[in-house]
């Protein structure tokens, strides 16, 4: 895996993987190396991991480096935060005193992401993307919300602060309410917010979505001292993902059988492996189910790590009876590494907390307070004088706006029947593959309409059609943001 890394070479940027790998996957890789040290005690990669994580914190110590703005989503930020959180939980060597601590970095990300909780659309949830100009901004998806759930539950356990647990409950409840998690503990991919208001759900299922929810639920079980509710949820998630993603006892993601996995998706099994293993420490009752699946998958993965040119290159199709599938890359190596590390879980110590030996010092107010505020700006609570001044300024601006409106041409309201329309600037974005997962052009979705939130199947509007596939930022191959764009005729709201 480290043979692909060039960030520690002269003239390269520490922490980053070369193209075609995106920034988020590098965060996932450093998390794997934190795991490696915890499971094995081998410090070989500690220095390069420390350098990478510290170099990418950004100017405001929140894992938002300006150079990554064009592809920076909430999930991307979370994968780096999760690496730092694992470092805190496993007593990975601490940064120097003049550097942000592991725990403070995670708290900064948490504080910023909950400030992005959006009740205007879908009555909650955070968006996939942070910046409106990025493709996928209109989606509220399971990996972004699930990673925040994962972080919140683990911060609650580490710090003992129930505020984090309350957020974990809030996120779970919201995901369940809109149908991203169903009654059978299937975890679906996303729902469109700006046009459809999360009334339809993209029912693709990916291993890492289920994995992050399992990690969070098992941690909540641990934090609540074994509550029946979180036991039921943890057991339900594990039972469903074991059935869906382990045919014949070997882990398999949905894209593999169609040879449709892109560069990002090659790494997804690494995260399910990581979180399945870790969840056995949080909820020991999961061990008898998870451990045999990790062992059988690890054996299958090891058997096919015999690819060219070195004879130890891993592919993705572990079910190929020891035959390398001809693919290679960071994701394939990371997935094999994590599933093999998972077989060592029984002999590994449980994650620490600040009351059981954790040494990372936190900062509960780290991070800026609103995603609409430039990073780093300090927000000071308004006093009485500020509020009076703000009221006066608002009144003046309101009068000015009214006069401007009176003198404006009615052409600004052009659209259908002279009414404003946003159909031209909003698009239905769906994380799906055309012709593979949709069956006969029918999308099974969740409609939470005016009937009291009763779930029912609806069909995609007949006038919605795939116009194009766009990628973010550049034309690198394997872009997981190259997703079908659906424009629905008159879906303006």
C-alpha positions as CSV (number, residue, x, y, z in Angstrom):
1,X,0.0,0.0,0.0
2,X,2.7,2.5,0.9
3,X,4.5,1.9,-2.4
4,X,1.7,4.0,-3.9
5,X,2.4,7.0,-1.6
6,X,4.6,9.8,-2.9
7,X,3.8,12.6,-0.4
8,X,7.0,12.0,1.5
9,X,9.2,12.5,-1.5
10,X,11.0,15.7,-2.4
11,X,8.7,18.2,-4.0
12,X,5.5,16.3,-3.1
13,X,2.8,17.3,-0.7
14,X,2.7,15.3,2.6
15,X,-0.5,13.4,3.2
16,X,-1.7,13.3,-0.4
17,X,-1.9,10.3,-2.7
18,X,-1.1,10.8,-6.4
19,X,-3.9,10.9,-9.1
20,X,-6.3,9.3,-9.5
21,X,-6.8,9.1,-5.8
22,X,-8.9,11.8,-4.1
23,X,-8.0,13.5,-0.8
24,X,-10.6,11.6,1.2
25,X,-9.1,8.2,0.5
26,X,-5.7,9.4,1.8
27,X,-7.5,10.1,5.1
28,X,-8.8,6.6,5.0
29,X,-5.4,5.2,4.4
30,X,-3.8,7.0,7.3
31,X,-6.6,5.6,9.5
32,X,-5.6,2.2,8.3
33,X,-2.0,2.9,9.4
34,X,-3.2,4.1,12.8
35,X,-5.0,0.7,13.0
36,X,-1.9,-1.1,11.9
37,X,0.1,0.4,14.8
38,X,-2.6,-0.4,17.3
39,X,-3.0,-4.0,16.2
40,X,0.7,-4.9,15.7
41,X,2.7,-2.5,17.8
42,X,5.0,-1.9,14.8
43,X,5.9,1.8,14.7
44,X,7.5,1.7,11.2
45,X,4.9,4.0,9.7
46,X,4.1,6.2,12.7
47,X,6.4,9.1,11.6
48,X,5.0,9.4,8.1
49,X,1.4,9.0,9.4
50,X,2.0,11.8,11.9
51,X,3.4,14.0,9.2
52,X,0.6,13.4,6.9
53,X,-2.2,14.0,9.4
54,X,-0.7,17.2,10.7
55,X,0.1,18.6,7.2
56,X,-3.5,18.3,6.1
57,X,-5.3,19.9,9.0
58,X,-5.6,23.2,7.1
59,X,-5.0,26.7,8.4
60,X,-7.9,26.4,11.0
61,X,-7.1,23.0,12.4
62,X,-10.2,21.4,11.0
63,X,-9.2,19.2,8.1
64,X,-10.3,21.7,5.5
65,X,-7.2,22.5,3.5
66,X,-8.0,25.2,0.9
67,X,-6.4,23.2,-1.9
68,X,-9.1,20.6,-1.6
69,X,-12.1,22.9,-1.8
70,X,-13.1,21.7,-5.3
71,X,-13.8,18.1,-4.0
72,X,-14.3,18.7,-0.3
73,X,-17.4,17.0,1.0
74,X,-18.6,16.4,4.6
75,X,-17.7,12.7,4.2
76,X,-14.2,13.6,3.0
77,X,-13.6,15.8,6.0
78,X,-14.9,13.0,8.2
79,X,-12.5,10.4,7.0
80,X,-9.6,12.5,8.1
81,X,-11.3,13.2,11.4
82,X,-12.0,9.5,11.9
83,X,-8.2,8.8,11.5
84,X,-7.5,11.4,14.2
85,X,-10.3,9.9,16.4
86,X,-8.7,6.5,16.1
87,X,-5.4,8.0,17.0
88,X,-6.9,9.5,20.2
89,X,-8.7,6.2,21.1
90,X,-5.6,4.0,20.6
91,X,-3.1,6.4,22.2
92,X,-1.2,6.8,19.0
93,X,1.7,9.2,19.7
94,X,0.5,12.7,20.4
95,X,1.4,15.7,18.2
96,X,3.8,18.2,19.7
97,X,2.3,20.6,22.2
98,X,2.2,23.5,19.7
99,X,0.1,21.4,17.3
100,X,-3.6,20.6,17.6
101,X,-4.4,17.4,19.5
102,X,-6.1,14.5,17.9
103,X,-9.2,15.0,20.0
104,X,-9.4,18.7,19.3
105,X,-9.2,18.1,15.5
106,X,-12.2,15.7,15.7
107,X,-14.1,18.2,17.9
108,X,-13.5,20.9,15.4
109,X,-14.9,18.7,12.6
110,X,-17.9,17.8,14.7
111,X,-18.7,21.4,15.6
112,X,-18.5,22.5,12.0
113,X,-20.6,19.7,10.7
114,X,-23.4,20.1,13.2
115,X,-23.5,23.8,12.3
116,X,-24.3,22.6,8.7
117,X,-27.4,20.7,9.9
118,X,-30.0,21.8,7.5
119,X,-33.6,22.0,8.5
120,X,-34.7,24.0,5.5
121,X,-34.8,20.9,3.4
122,X,-35.8,17.4,4.7
123,X,-36.1,18.8,8.2
124,X,-32.6,17.9,9.0
125,X,-29.5,16.2,7.9
126,X,-26.2,17.4,6.4
127,X,-25.4,17.5,2.8
128,X,-22.9,15.4,0.9
129,X,-21.0,18.4,-0.2
130,X,-19.9,21.4,1.8
131,X,-19.8,24.0,-0.9
132,X,-22.9,24.7,-3.2
133,X,-20.8,24.8,-6.4
134,X,-19.8,21.2,-6.0
135,X,-21.8,18.4,-7.7
136,X,-23.8,16.4,-5.2
137,X,-24.5,19.4,-3.0
138,X,-28.3,18.7,-3.3
139,X,-27.9,15.2,-1.9
140,X,-28.1,14.3,1.7
141,X,-26.4,10.9,1.9
142,X,-25.7,8.1,4.3
143,X,-22.0,8.3,4.3
144,X,-21.9,12.0,5.3
145,X,-24.5,11.6,8.0
146,X,-23.3,8.2,9.0
147,X,-19.8,9.4,9.5
148,X,-21.1,12.2,11.7
149,X,-23.1,9.7,13.6
150,X,-19.9,7.6,14.0
151,X,-18.0,10.6,15.2
152,X,-20.7,11.8,17.6
153,X,-21.1,8.4,19.3
154,X,-17.4,7.9,19.8
155,X,-16.9,11.5,21.1
156,X,-19.6,10.8,23.6
157,X,-17.8,7.7,24.8
158,X,-14.4,9.2,24.8
159,X,-15.3,12.5,26.6
160,X,-18.4,11.4,28.6
161,X,-20.2,14.5,27.3
162,X,-23.8,13.5,26.6
163,X,-24.2,16.3,24.1
164,X,-22.5,14.2,21.6
165,X,-24.7,11.3,22.3
166,X,-27.8,13.4,21.8
167,X,-26.5,14.4,18.4
168,X,-26.0,10.7,17.6
169,X,-29.6,10.0,18.5
170,X,-30.8,12.9,16.4
171,X,-28.8,11.8,13.3
172,X,-30.1,8.2,13.6
173,X,-33.7,9.3,14.1
174,X,-33.5,11.6,11.1
175,X,-32.0,9.0,8.8
176,X,-34.7,6.5,9.9
177,X,-37.4,9.1,9.4
178,X,-36.6,9.9,5.8
179,X,-35.9,6.2,4.9
180,X,-32.1,6.1,4.6
181,X,-32.3,3.3,7.2
182,X,-35.4,1.1,6.9
183,X,-37.1,-1.2,9.4
184,X,-35.0,-4.1,8.3
185,X,-31.8,-2.1,8.9
186,X,-30.9,-1.7,5.3
187,X,-28.8,1.4,4.9
188,X,-29.5,3.2,1.6
189,X,-27.2,5.6,-0.2
190,X,-28.8,9.1,-0.5
191,X,-31.9,11.3,-1.0
192,X,-32.2,14.5,-3.0
193,X,-33.0,17.5,-0.9
194,X,-33.5,20.7,-2.8
195,X,-36.2,19.6,-5.3
196,X,-37.6,16.3,-3.9
197,X,-37.2,17.3,-0.2
198,X,-36.0,13.8,0.6
199,X,-39.2,12.2,-0.5
200,X,-37.4,9.6,-2.6
201,X,-34.4,7.4,-1.6
202,X,-31.7,6.0,-3.8
203,X,-31.7,2.4,-2.6
204,X,-28.2,1.4,-3.6
205,X,-26.4,-0.2,-0.7
206,X,-22.7,0.1,-0.1
207,X,-20.6,-1.7,2.4
208,X,-19.1,1.4,4.0
209,X,-22.6,2.9,4.6
210,X,-23.6,-0.1,6.7
211,X,-20.2,-0.2,8.3
212,X,-20.2,3.4,9.7
213,X,-23.7,2.9,11.1
214,X,-22.7,-0.4,12.8
215,X,-19.7,1.4,14.4
216,X,-21.8,4.2,15.7
217,X,-24.6,2.0,16.9
218,X,-22.3,-0.4,18.7
219,X,-20.6,2.6,20.4
220,X,-23.9,3.9,21.5
221,X,-24.6,0.5,23.0
222,X,-21.4,0.7,24.9
223,X,-22.0,4.3,26.0
224,X,-25.4,3.5,27.3
225,X,-24.1,0.5,29.2
226,X,-25.9,-2.0,27.0
227,X,-29.3,-0.4,26.3
228,X,-31.8,-2.8,24.7
229,X,-32.6,-0.2,22.0
230,X,-29.0,0.1,20.8
231,X,-28.5,-3.7,21.1
232,X,-31.5,-4.2,18.8
233,X,-30.2,-1.7,16.3
234,X,-26.6,-3.0,16.4
235,X,-27.8,-6.6,16.0
236,X,-30.1,-5.6,13.2
237,X,-27.5,-3.8,11.2
238,X,-25.0,-6.7,11.6
239,X,-27.6,-9.3,10.6
240,X,-28.6,-7.4,7.5
241,X,-25.0,-6.6,6.3
242,X,-23.9,-10.1,7.0
243,X,-26.7,-11.4,4.7
244,X,-26.2,-8.7,2.0
245,X,-22.4,-8.4,1.8
246,X,-21.0,-11.8,2.7
247,X,-22.3,-14.4,0.1
248,X,-20.6,-17.6,1.0
249,X,-19.0,-15.9,3.9
250,X,-16.7,-13.7,1.9
251,X,-17.1,-9.9,1.8
252,X,-18.3,-8.5,-1.5
253,X,-19.5,-5.1,-2.5
254,X,-22.3,-4.5,-5.0
255,X,-20.1,-3.2,-7.8
256,X,-17.8,-6.2,-8.0
257,X,-19.8,-8.6,-10.0
258,X,-20.4,-6.0,-12.8
259,X,-16.7,-4.9,-12.9
260,X,-18.1,-1.5,-12.1
261,X,-16.1,-0.4,-9.1
262,X,-14.3,2.9,-9.5
263,X,-11.1,4.0,-7.8
264,X,-13.0,5.2,-4.7
265,X,-15.1,2.1,-4.3
266,X,-12.1,-0.2,-4.4
267,X,-11.4,0.9,-0.8
268,X,-15.0,0.6,0.6
269,X,-14.4,-2.9,2.0
270,X,-11.5,-1.6,4.1
271,X,-13.9,0.5,6.2
272,X,-16.5,-2.2,6.7
273,X,-13.7,-4.5,7.8
274,X,-12.3,-1.8,10.2
275,X,-15.7,-1.0,11.8
276,X,-16.9,-4.6,12.0
277,X,-13.7,-5.5,14.0
278,X,-13.9,-2.4,16.2
279,X,-17.6,-2.9,16.9
280,X,-16.8,-6.2,18.6
281,X,-15.0,-4.2,21.3
282,X,-17.9,-1.9,21.7
283,X,-20.6,-4.6,21.7
284,X,-19.0,-8.0,22.5
285,X,-22.2,-9.9,21.5
286,X,-21.3,-9.1,17.9
287,X,-18.1,-11.1,18.0
288,X,-19.5,-14.5,17.3
289,X,-21.1,-13.2,14.0
290,X,-18.4,-10.7,12.9
291,X,-15.2,-12.6,13.7
292,X,-15.9,-15.7,11.5
293,X,-16.8,-13.5,8.6
294,X,-13.7,-11.4,9.0
295,X,-11.6,-14.6,9.1
296,X,-13.1,-16.2,6.1
297,X,-12.8,-13.0,4.1
298,X,-9.2,-12.5,5.2
299,X,-8.2,-15.9,4.1
300,X,-9.9,-15.3,0.7
301,X,-8.2,-11.9,0.4
302,X,-4.8,-13.3,1.3
303,X,-5.2,-16.1,-1.2
304,X,-5.6,-13.7,-4.1
305,X,-2.9,-11.2,-3.1
306,X,-0.5,-12.8,-5.6
307,X,-0.7,-10.4,-8.5
308,X,1.9,-9.1,-10.8
309,X,4.5,-7.7,-11.0
310,X,5.7,-8.3,-7.4
311,X,3.7,-11.4,-6.6
312,X,2.0,-9.8,-3.6
313,X,-0.4,-7.4,-5.3
314,X,-4.0,-7.6,-4.1
315,X,-7.2,-7.4,-6.2
316,X,-10.7,-6.8,-5.1
317,X,-12.6,-10.0,-5.9
318,X,-11.7,-12.1,-2.9
319,X,-14.3,-14.7,-3.9
320,X,-12.2,-15.7,-7.0
321,X,-10.8,-18.9,-5.3
322,X,-7.3,-17.4,-5.0
323,X,-7.1,-16.0,-8.5
324,X,-6.0,-12.3,-8.7
325,X,-8.6,-10.3,-10.6
326,X,-6.0,-8.2,-12.5
327,X,-6.7,-4.9,-10.6
328,X,-4.4,-3.1,-8.2
329,X,-4.3,0.1,-6.2
330,X,-4.4,1.7,-2.8
331,X,-8.0,0.7,-2.3
332,X,-7.4,-3.0,-2.9
333,X,-4.3,-3.1,-0.7
334,X,-6.1,-1.2,2.1
335,X,-9.1,-3.4,2.0
336,X,-6.9,-6.5,2.3
337,X,-4.9,-4.9,5.1
338,X,-7.9,-4.0,7.2
339,X,-9.6,-7.3,6.9
340,X,-6.5,-9.1,7.9
341,X,-5.9,-6.8,10.8
342,X,-9.5,-7.5,11.9
343,X,-8.6,-11.1,12.6
344,X,-6.3,-9.9,15.4
345,X,-9.1,-8.1,17.2
346,X,-9.4,-10.5,20.1
347,X,-5.9,-9.9,21.3
348,X,-6.2,-6.1,20.8
349,X,-7.1,-3.7,23.6
350,X,-10.3,-1.8,23.5
351,X,-10.3,1.9,22.6
352,X,-9.5,4.1,25.5
353,X,-11.4,7.1,26.8
354,X,-10.3,10.2,28.8
355,X,-11.1,8.3,32.0
356,X,-9.4,5.0,31.0
357,X,-6.0,6.1,29.9
358,X,-6.6,8.4,26.9
359,X,-4.0,11.1,26.7
360,X,-5.3,13.3,23.9
361,X,-6.5,16.7,25.3
362,X,-9.7,18.1,23.8
363,X,-11.1,21.5,22.9
364,X,-14.9,21.4,23.0
365,X,-15.1,24.8,21.2
366,X,-12.7,24.0,18.4
367,X,-13.7,24.8,14.8
368,X,-15.7,27.7,13.5
369,X,-19.4,27.9,14.3
370,X,-21.2,28.0,11.0
371,X,-20.4,26.7,7.6
372,X,-21.7,29.9,6.1
373,X,-18.9,31.8,7.9
374,X,-15.4,31.8,6.4
375,X,-13.3,29.3,8.3
376,X,-11.4,30.8,11.2
377,X,-13.7,33.8,11.8
378,X,-14.6,34.0,15.5
379,X,-18.2,34.4,16.2
380,X,-19.0,36.4,19.3
381,X,-22.5,36.2,20.8
382,X,-24.5,39.3,20.2
383,X,-25.2,41.7,23.0
384,X,-28.2,44.0,23.4
385,X,-26.7,46.9,21.5
386,X,-25.7,44.6,18.7
387,X,-29.2,43.3,18.3
388,X,-30.7,46.8,18.3
389,X,-28.2,47.9,15.6
390,X,-28.9,44.8,13.6
391,X,-32.7,45.4,13.7
392,X,-32.2,49.0,12.5
393,X,-29.9,47.9,9.7
394,X,-32.3,45.2,8.7
395,X,-35.1,47.7,8.5
396,X,-33.1,50.1,6.3
397,X,-32.0,47.3,4.0
398,X,-35.5,46.0,3.7
399,X,-36.8,49.5,2.6
400,X,-34.0,49.7,0.1
401,X,-34.8,46.3,-1.3
402,X,-38.5,47.3,-1.7
403,X,-37.6,50.4,-3.7
404,X,-35.2,48.4,-5.9
405,X,-38.0,45.9,-6.6
406,X,-40.4,48.6,-7.6
407,X,-38.0,49.9,-10.3
408,X,-37.0,46.5,-11.6
409,X,-38.3,45.1,-14.9
410,X,-40.8,42.4,-14.7
411,X,-38.4,40.4,-16.9
412,X,-36.6,39.2,-13.8
413,X,-39.6,37.1,-13.1
414,X,-39.6,35.4,-16.4
415,X,-40.5,31.8,-16.3
416,X,-43.7,29.9,-16.8
417,X,-46.6,32.3,-16.4
418,X,-44.3,35.1,-15.2
419,X,-43.4,33.2,-12.0
420,X,-39.9,32.6,-10.8
421,X,-38.4,29.2,-11.6
422,X,-35.4,27.4,-10.4
423,X,-35.6,24.5,-12.8
424,X,-32.7,25.9,-14.8
425,X,-30.3,25.8,-11.9
426,X,-31.3,22.8,-9.8
427,X,-30.9,19.2,-10.9
428,X,-31.9,15.8,-9.6
429,X,-28.6,14.2,-8.8
430,X,-28.6,10.4,-8.1
431,X,-25.8,8.1,-7.0
432,X,-26.7,5.3,-9.3
433,X,-25.7,3.5,-12.4
434,X,-27.9,3.8,-15.4
435,X,-29.3,0.5,-16.5
436,X,-27.7,-1.6,-13.7
437,X,-29.5,-1.0,-10.5
438,X,-32.8,0.6,-11.7
439,X,-34.3,-2.5,-13.1
440,X,-37.0,-1.6,-15.7
441,X,-36.6,2.2,-15.3
442,X,-38.3,2.1,-12.0
443,X,-36.8,3.6,-8.8
444,X,-38.2,2.2,-5.6
445,X,-38.2,5.2,-3.2
446,X,-39.6,6.5,0.0
447,X,-42.3,9.2,-0.1
448,X,-43.0,11.0,3.1
449,X,-45.9,13.0,1.9
450,X,-48.9,14.5,3.5
451,X,-50.2,11.2,4.7
452,X,-48.5,11.4,8.1
453,X,-45.2,10.0,6.9
454,X,-46.5,6.7,5.6
455,X,-43.8,5.0,3.5
456,X,-44.8,4.0,0.1
457,X,-43.2,3.3,-3.2
458,X,-43.2,6.0,-5.9
459,X,-41.8,6.2,-9.4
460,X,-39.4,8.7,-10.8
461,X,-41.2,11.3,-12.8
462,X,-41.5,10.0,-16.4
463,X,-40.1,13.2,-17.8
464,X,-36.9,12.8,-15.9
465,X,-34.1,11.7,-18.1
466,X,-30.3,11.3,-17.8
467,X,-28.7,14.2,-19.6
468,X,-25.0,13.9,-18.8
469,X,-22.4,12.7,-16.4
470,X,-20.3,15.3,-14.8
471,X,-17.2,15.1,-12.7
472,X,-15.9,17.5,-10.1
473,X,-12.8,19.6,-10.4
474,X,-10.8,17.6,-13.0
475,X,-11.0,14.7,-15.3
476,X,-9.2,12.1,-13.2
477,X,-10.4,8.6,-13.8
478,X,-12.5,6.8,-11.1
479,X,-14.3,9.9,-9.9
480,X,-17.1,8.8,-7.5
481,X,-18.7,12.2,-8.2
482,X,-19.2,11.3,-11.8
483,X,-22.9,10.7,-11.3
484,X,-25.9,10.8,-13.5
485,X,-27.7,14.2,-13.5
486,X,-31.4,13.9,-13.7
487,X,-33.3,17.0,-14.9
488,X,-37.0,16.8,-14.3
489,X,-38.9,19.1,-16.7
490,X,-41.0,21.2,-14.4
491,X,-39.8,20.2,-11.0
492,X,-39.3,23.8,-9.9
493,X,-40.3,24.6,-6.3
